[in-house]
């Protein structure tokens, strides 16, 4: 809940965050004595949610790229929270964890290359960051009401792969 509030309003007060979480400000302060402590806890949760989405998508058979895109789009707000907070850039523990997550995604995308659903011509780092960027854009447009959550994975997949069959029919095609 705090993630949703902080993504929508990065400067939200602790009182606003507490209210959205259904707790008093005192209760929030008893768990997180400072705003930075709360932000760090939300960042850790965001990374955990992202890592779980990637590992869940890695399991199973067939089209791993479609599975990882479908798993990451719903957690896009968590990624947006991480990327919008430059204070995390200088936290060595969070930085190390983020590099692990990128490595986990790189491994999944390697499987997608082997399956033939992702170009083998692009550098690994590019594919990882392109996917994260598209998930971010999808998340932003879902938040703004421009994109239906169920349509977002298809658009991300179509952009990554040139699979035009992945574009949801109601989105249409540009002329």
C-alpha positions as CSV (number, residue, x, y, z in Angstrom):
1,X,0.0,0.0,0.0
2,X,2.8,2.4,0.8
3,X,4.3,1.7,-2.6
4,X,1.1,2.8,-4.4
5,X,0.9,6.0,-2.4
6,X,4.6,6.8,-2.9
7,X,4.5,6.1,-6.6
8,X,1.5,8.3,-7.0
9,X,2.8,11.0,-4.7
10,X,6.5,10.8,-4.0
11,X,6.3,13.6,-1.4
12,X,3.3,12.1,0.4
13,X,3.4,12.7,4.2
14,X,3.8,9.9,6.7
15,X,0.2,10.7,7.8
16,X,-1.1,10.1,4.3
17,X,0.9,6.9,4.0
18,X,-0.3,5.7,7.4
19,X,-3.9,6.4,6.4
20,X,-3.6,4.5,3.2
21,X,-2.1,1.6,5.1
22,X,-5.0,1.7,7.6
23,X,-2.8,2.4,10.6
24,X,-2.1,5.4,12.7
25,X,0.9,7.6,12.2
26,X,2.1,6.5,15.6
27,X,1.9,2.9,14.6
28,X,3.8,3.7,11.3
29,X,6.5,5.5,13.3
30,X,6.9,2.6,15.7
31,X,7.8,0.4,12.7
32,X,9.7,3.0,10.8
33,X,11.2,5.7,12.9
34,X,12.2,7.9,9.9
35,X,10.9,8.5,6.4
36,X,14.2,7.1,5.0
37,X,13.6,3.8,7.0
38,X,10.2,3.5,5.5
39,X,11.5,4.2,2.0
40,X,14.2,1.6,2.4
41,X,11.7,-1.0,3.6
42,X,9.4,-0.2,0.6
43,X,12.5,-0.5,-1.7
44,X,13.4,-3.9,-0.2
45,X,9.8,-5.1,-0.7
46,X,9.8,-3.8,-4.2
47,X,12.9,-5.7,-5.0
48,X,11.5,-8.9,-3.4
49,X,8.3,-8.6,-5.5
50,X,10.3,-8.1,-8.7
51,X,12.6,-11.0,-7.9
52,X,9.6,-13.2,-7.2
53,X,8.0,-12.2,-10.4
54,X,11.1,-13.1,-12.4
55,X,11.7,-16.4,-10.6
56,X,8.0,-17.4,-11.0
57,X,8.2,-16.7,-14.7
58,X,11.3,-18.8,-15.1
59,X,9.4,-21.9,-14.0
60,X,7.2,-23.7,-16.4
61,X,7.3,-24.5,-20.1
62,X,7.0,-22.6,-23.3
63,X,7.4,-18.9,-24.1
64,X,9.4,-17.7,-21.1
65,X,9.5,-14.2,-22.5
66,X,5.7,-13.9,-22.5
67,X,5.6,-15.2,-19.0
68,X,8.2,-12.8,-17.7
69,X,6.6,-9.9,-19.3
70,X,3.2,-10.9,-17.9
71,X,4.8,-11.3,-14.5
72,X,6.7,-8.0,-14.5
73,X,4.0,-5.6,-15.8
74,X,1.8,-5.9,-12.7
75,X,4.8,-5.1,-10.5
76,X,5.7,-2.1,-12.6
77,X,4.7,0.4,-9.8
78,X,7.3,-1.2,-7.5
79,X,9.9,-0.7,-10.2
80,X,8.8,2.8,-10.7
81,X,9.2,3.5,-7.0
82,X,12.8,2.1,-7.1
83,X,13.8,4.1,-10.2
84,X,12.2,7.4,-8.9
85,X,14.3,7.4,-5.7
86,X,17.8,8.4,-6.5
87,X,18.8,8.1,-2.8
88,X,18.8,4.3,-3.4
89,X,21.6,4.7,-6.0
90,X,24.1,5.2,-3.2
91,X,23.0,2.3,-1.0
92,X,25.5,-0.5,-1.5
93,X,23.2,-3.3,-0.2
94,X,20.3,-2.2,-2.4
95,X,22.7,-1.8,-5.3
96,X,24.1,-5.3,-4.9
97,X,20.6,-6.8,-4.6
98,X,19.5,-4.9,-7.8
99,X,22.5,-6.4,-9.7
100,X,21.4,-9.9,-8.6
101,X,17.9,-9.2,-9.9
102,X,19.3,-8.0,-13.2
103,X,21.3,-11.2,-13.4
104,X,18.2,-13.3,-12.7
105,X,16.4,-11.5,-15.5
106,X,19.4,-11.9,-17.8
107,X,19.2,-15.7,-17.2
108,X,15.5,-15.8,-18.1
109,X,16.1,-13.7,-21.2
110,X,18.9,-16.1,-22.2
111,X,16.3,-18.9,-22.2
112,X,14.0,-16.6,-24.4
113,X,16.9,-16.3,-26.8
114,X,17.3,-20.1,-26.9
115,X,13.6,-20.4,-27.6
116,X,13.9,-18.0,-30.4
117,X,11.5,-15.4,-29.0
118,X,14.2,-12.7,-28.3
119,X,16.9,-11.6,-30.7
120,X,20.3,-13.1,-30.0
121,X,22.0,-10.1,-31.7
122,X,21.4,-7.7,-28.9
123,X,23.7,-7.4,-25.9
124,X,22.3,-9.0,-22.7
125,X,22.5,-5.7,-20.8
126,X,20.4,-4.0,-23.5
127,X,17.7,-6.6,-23.4
128,X,17.4,-6.4,-19.6
129,X,17.2,-2.6,-19.5
130,X,14.9,-2.5,-22.6
131,X,12.5,-4.8,-20.8
132,X,12.6,-2.9,-17.6
133,X,12.1,0.4,-19.5
134,X,9.0,-1.0,-21.3
135,X,7.6,-2.3,-18.1
136,X,8.1,1.2,-16.6
137,X,6.3,2.8,-19.6
138,X,3.5,0.3,-19.3
139,X,3.1,0.9,-15.6
140,X,3.0,4.7,-16.1
141,X,0.4,4.5,-18.8
142,X,-1.7,2.1,-16.7
143,X,-1.5,4.6,-13.9
144,X,-2.5,7.5,-16.2
145,X,-5.5,5.5,-17.5
146,X,-4.2,5.3,-21.1
147,X,-3.6,1.6,-21.0
148,X,-5.7,-1.3,-19.6
149,X,-3.6,-3.5,-17.4
150,X,-4.6,-6.6,-19.4
151,X,-3.4,-5.0,-22.6
152,X,0.0,-3.9,-21.3
153,X,1.9,-7.3,-21.5
154,X,0.9,-7.7,-25.2
155,X,2.2,-4.2,-26.1
156,X,5.5,-4.8,-24.2
157,X,5.9,-8.2,-25.9
158,X,5.1,-6.8,-29.3
159,X,7.6,-4.0,-28.8
160,X,10.4,-6.4,-27.7
161,X,9.8,-9.0,-30.4
162,X,8.0,-7.5,-33.4
163,X,5.3,-10.1,-32.7
164,X,2.3,-8.1,-34.0
165,X,0.0,-10.8,-33.0
166,X,0.7,-9.8,-29.4
167,X,-0.9,-6.4,-29.8
168,X,-4.3,-6.4,-28.2
169,X,-7.1,-6.0,-30.8
170,X,-8.7,-3.1,-29.0
171,X,-5.4,-1.1,-29.1
172,X,-5.4,-1.2,-32.9
173,X,-2.5,-0.6,-35.2
174,X,-1.2,2.7,-36.3
175,X,-1.9,3.7,-39.8
